[in-house]
Amino acid sequence: FVLADEINRAPAKVQSALLEAMQEKQVTIGDTTFILEKPFLVMATQNPVDQEGTYPLPEAQMDRFMLKTVIDYPSIADEQFIMRANLKKDFPEPNAVVSVEQILRAQDAVEIVYMDEKIEKYILDIVFATRYPEKYNLAELKPLISFGASPRGSINLAKAAKCYAFIKRRGYVVPEDVRAVVLDVLRHRIGITYEAEAENYTTEDIVNKIVNTIEVP
């Protein structure tokens, strides 16, 4: 488990060192390749991109993160708890709630969650609409998008939908599963143009427009 805190404060060369580990689950030094132990996970926090001393993350690295979630400020009650714990240096002890073996079994179970061909087509339509919006009656988005989601977007949207169905204790994927995870999967995979920035459009706005337009199976 690798936690990269404030990852966009690291230069691009340092960030790029994670690419092989995140995609291939291995690390190569010279002629020797080391396979990483399962389960392997990279989690990173990111400061707002426009803050001083931050670097934009390479697109190739961003694409390797399955999800990008936006975390808001804590509630007053939660922040009070955080403040008190830091002042007292009294932090709760973490307790194991799951074993490595259970995680690996859960990953195997997610893989056999059923996904109908209609759901696959729904996922592909959403992703392809980020690349060719004019083909989906979304021509107004064309000048706002500099590049659409890559094939990793399709793969990870399907994986995340299966995971969501599994968490909801279902052995099959429904369109609501796709819609529940689509923002987290695609918000960091779409490039927006200067025109979009000038008009205060965000990737979330674009994804929401696409999802609300594509026909649900």
C-alpha positions as CSV (number, residue, x, y, z in Angstrom):
1,F,0.0,0.0,0.0
2,V,1.6,3.2,-1.2
3,L,0.2,6.5,0.1
4,A,1.6,9.5,-1.9
5,D,0.7,12.5,0.2
6,E,0.4,15.8,-1.8
7,I,1.6,14.0,-4.9
8,N,1.5,17.1,-7.1
9,R,4.3,18.6,-4.9
10,A,6.7,16.0,-6.4
11,P,8.4,16.8,-9.8
12,A,7.2,14.9,-12.8
13,K,10.2,12.6,-12.8
14,V,9.3,11.4,-9.3
15,Q,5.7,10.9,-10.2
16,S,6.6,9.0,-13.4
17,A,8.5,6.5,-11.3
18,L,5.1,5.1,-10.1
19,L,3.8,4.4,-13.7
20,E,5.2,0.8,-14.0
21,A,4.1,-0.1,-10.5
22,M,0.6,1.2,-10.9
23,Q,0.0,-0.4,-14.3
24,E,2.1,-3.5,-14.4
25,K,2.2,-4.2,-10.7
26,Q,6.0,-4.6,-11.0
27,V,9.2,-2.6,-10.6
28,T,12.2,-2.9,-12.9
29,I,15.7,-1.9,-11.9
30,G,18.2,-2.5,-14.7
31,D,17.6,-6.0,-16.1
32,T,15.8,-7.2,-12.9
33,T,12.0,-7.1,-12.5
34,F,10.4,-7.4,-9.1
35,I,6.7,-8.5,-9.0
36,L,4.8,-6.6,-6.3
37,E,2.9,-8.5,-3.7
38,K,-0.9,-8.7,-3.9
39,P,-3.0,-6.8,-3.1
40,F,-1.2,-3.7,-4.3
41,L,-2.7,-0.2,-4.1
42,V,-1.5,3.4,-4.7
43,M,-3.5,6.1,-3.0
44,A,-2.6,9.8,-3.3
45,T,-3.8,13.1,-2.1
46,Q,-3.5,16.2,-4.2
47,N,-3.4,19.9,-3.4
48,P,-5.5,22.3,-5.5
49,V,-3.6,22.5,-8.8
50,D,-3.3,26.2,-8.8
51,Q,-1.5,26.4,-5.5
52,E,2.1,27.6,-5.4
53,G,4.7,24.9,-5.4
54,T,2.6,22.3,-7.2
55,Y,3.1,20.5,-10.5
56,P,0.5,19.3,-12.9
57,L,0.3,15.5,-12.9
58,P,1.3,13.8,-16.2
59,E,-1.7,12.6,-18.1
60,A,-0.2,9.1,-18.3
61,Q,-0.1,8.9,-14.5
62,M,-3.5,10.4,-14.0
63,D,-5.0,7.8,-16.3
64,R,-3.6,5.0,-14.1
65,F,-5.6,6.1,-11.1
66,M,-8.9,4.2,-11.2
67,L,-10.8,6.9,-9.3
68,K,-10.5,10.6,-8.4
69,T,-12.7,11.6,-5.5
70,V,-13.2,15.2,-4.3
71,I,-13.0,15.5,-0.5
72,D,-14.7,18.6,1.0
73,Y,-13.8,20.2,4.4
74,P,-14.9,18.1,7.4
75,S,-18.0,19.0,9.4
76,I,-17.6,21.1,12.5
77,A,-18.0,18.0,14.8
78,D,-15.4,16.1,12.8
79,E,-13.0,19.0,12.8
80,Q,-13.4,19.5,16.5
81,F,-12.5,15.8,17.0
82,I,-9.4,16.2,14.8
83,M,-8.4,19.4,16.6
84,R,-8.7,17.8,20.0
85,A,-6.8,14.7,19.0
86,N,-4.0,16.7,17.6
87,L,-3.7,18.9,20.6
88,K,-3.7,16.0,23.0
89,K,-1.6,13.8,20.7
90,D,-4.1,11.1,21.5
91,F,-5.0,9.3,18.4
92,P,-7.2,6.2,18.3
93,E,-5.6,2.8,17.7
94,P,-6.4,1.3,14.3
95,N,-8.0,-2.1,14.4
96,A,-7.9,-4.6,11.6
97,V,-11.3,-5.2,10.0
98,V,-10.3,-7.5,7.2
99,S,-7.5,-9.8,6.3
100,V,-5.3,-9.9,3.2
101,E,-6.9,-13.2,2.2
102,Q,-10.4,-11.7,2.5
103,I,-9.4,-8.8,0.3
104,L,-8.0,-11.2,-2.4
105,R,-11.2,-13.3,-2.2
106,A,-13.3,-10.2,-2.6
107,Q,-11.3,-9.1,-5.7
108,D,-11.9,-12.6,-7.2
109,A,-15.6,-12.3,-6.4
110,V,-15.9,-8.9,-8.1
111,E,-14.5,-10.3,-11.3
112,I,-17.4,-12.7,-11.7
113,V,-20.1,-10.1,-11.1
114,Y,-22.3,-10.3,-14.2
115,M,-22.3,-7.5,-16.7
116,D,-24.8,-7.6,-19.5
117,E,-23.8,-6.6,-23.0
118,K,-26.3,-3.7,-22.8
119,I,-24.4,-2.3,-19.8
120,E,-21.1,-2.7,-21.7
121,K,-22.6,-0.7,-24.6
122,Y,-23.8,1.9,-22.1
123,I,-20.3,2.3,-20.7
124,L,-18.8,2.5,-24.2
125,D,-21.3,5.1,-25.3
126,I,-20.5,7.3,-22.3
127,V,-16.7,7.1,-22.9
128,F,-17.0,7.5,-26.7
129,A,-19.2,10.6,-26.1
130,T,-16.2,12.2,-24.4
131,R,-14.2,11.7,-27.6
132,Y,-16.8,12.3,-30.3
133,P,-19.6,14.3,-28.6
134,E,-21.0,15.3,-32.0
135,K,-22.0,11.7,-32.7
136,Y,-24.2,11.7,-29.6
137,N,-26.2,14.9,-30.2
138,L,-23.7,16.7,-28.0
139,A,-22.0,18.9,-30.6
140,E,-22.0,21.8,-28.1
141,L,-19.4,19.9,-26.1
142,K,-16.9,19.5,-28.9
143,P,-15.2,22.9,-28.5
144,L,-15.0,22.3,-24.7
145,I,-13.1,19.0,-24.8
146,S,-9.4,18.9,-25.7
147,F,-9.2,15.1,-25.3
148,G,-11.6,12.4,-24.2
149,A,-11.2,9.4,-21.9
150,S,-8.8,6.7,-23.0
151,P,-9.6,2.9,-23.1
152,R,-8.5,2.8,-19.5
153,G,-11.6,4.9,-18.9
154,S,-13.9,2.2,-20.3
155,I,-12.0,-0.6,-18.4
156,N,-12.1,1.2,-15.1
157,L,-15.7,2.3,-15.4
158,A,-16.7,-1.3,-15.9
159,K,-14.5,-2.4,-13.0
160,A,-15.8,0.3,-10.7
161,A,-19.4,-0.5,-11.6
162,K,-18.8,-4.2,-10.8
163,C,-17.3,-3.2,-7.5
164,Y,-20.2,-1.0,-6.7
165,A,-22.7,-3.8,-7.5
166,F,-20.6,-6.1,-5.2
167,I,-20.7,-3.6,-2.3
168,K,-24.5,-3.4,-2.8
169,R,-24.6,-7.2,-2.5
170,R,-25.7,-7.8,-6.1
171,G,-24.2,-10.4,-8.5
172,Y,-25.0,-8.2,-11.5
173,V,-24.5,-4.7,-12.7
174,V,-27.4,-2.2,-13.3
175,P,-27.2,1.2,-15.0
176,E,-27.4,2.9,-11.6
177,D,-24.1,1.3,-10.6
178,V,-22.4,2.9,-13.7
179,R,-24.0,6.3,-12.9
180,A,-22.9,6.1,-9.3
181,V,-19.2,5.8,-10.1
182,V,-19.0,7.6,-13.5
183,L,-17.9,11.0,-12.1
184,D,-15.1,9.5,-9.9
185,V,-13.8,7.4,-12.9
186,L,-13.9,10.1,-15.6
187,R,-13.4,13.5,-13.9
188,H,-9.6,13.2,-14.3
189,R,-9.5,11.6,-17.7
190,I,-11.0,14.4,-19.8
191,G,-9.1,17.4,-20.9
192,I,-10.9,20.7,-21.2
193,T,-10.0,23.6,-23.5
194,Y,-9.2,27.2,-22.7
195,E,-12.7,28.0,-24.0
196,A,-14.2,25.7,-21.4
197,E,-12.2,27.3,-18.6
198,A,-13.2,30.7,-19.8
199,E,-16.9,29.7,-19.6
200,N,-16.3,28.1,-16.2
201,Y,-17.0,24.6,-17.5
202,T,-15.6,21.7,-15.5
203,T,-15.1,18.0,-16.4
204,E,-17.9,17.2,-13.9
205,D,-20.2,19.5,-16.0
206,I,-19.2,17.7,-19.2
207,V,-19.7,14.2,-17.7
208,N,-23.1,15.1,-16.2
209,K,-24.2,16.5,-19.5
210,I,-23.1,13.2,-21.3
211,V,-24.7,11.0,-18.7
212,N,-28.0,12.9,-18.8
213,T,-28.1,12.6,-22.6
214,I,-27.0,9.0,-23.3
215,E,-29.9,6.6,-23.4
216,V,-30.1,4.3,-20.4
217,P,-30.6,0.6,-21.2
